[in-house]
């Protein structure tokens, strides 16, 4: 009887162990989850973007990516490096992954776009691709936006905040 019980336990343990499969890969970037539906914290309609001591408002979309971004910003500002790409955008890794709802978009100057879940793209020109829209930088003229983003002048440090 003891032998039958021991064999049963070994079979059961083996079945549980092997049914788990492979462990998922660990991502170096934290995945930002959506906040609980807490009615005491309302979703803002704007966040702030700062470059070289200057700050502009960004009118944000109401989607899962912006909700997760705002949840992260409630904890702390996010600072990242962005570089010119293609002569029409600044792009940089947020250091975290946000939920995506990609759709084919033709961007315009001022658009703030999520690419690949962890890249934030700041447009000073136009491009068509499958992106998740985050919002739109509120700026004066195109020349003022290009000056703010230091278009074509190399890397910038970007800070997002509430």
C-alpha positions, 0 to 999 in steps of 0.5 A: 500500500505504501508503495502504491501511494508513493508511486501515485504521488510521484506520478501526480507530482510529475504531471503537475510539474510537466504540465506547467510548460516552459517559464515565460521570458523575463522582460527587462522593461516593466509592463505598465498595467491599467489602473483599477477603476478608481472613481476618485482619480479622474483621467486628465485630458493633458500631460506635460512634455519638457525638453531643455527647460521648456514645457508644452501640454499634450492633449491625450487620447482616451485609450488603454495606452494613455491610461497606463501612461497616466498611471505610471506618471502618477507615481513619478515623471518619466524621462528618456532620451530621444533621437532624430529618425527619418527627418520627421520624428524624434523617437526614444525608448520609454523604459517600460511597455504600454498596452497597444491598440495599433491602427494605420495612422498618417501622422502630423506634426505634433503627434505623440505616438506609441510604437512597438509598445515601448517607443515614444515618437514625437513627430515634427513631420508626417509618416504613415504606419501602424501606431497607437496614438497617445496625443498631440503636442499643443504648440504655436507654429511648426517652426516653434515645434521644431525648435522645441523638439530640436529637430535635426539637432541630435539627441534630446532628453524628454520628460513626461509629467502630469 
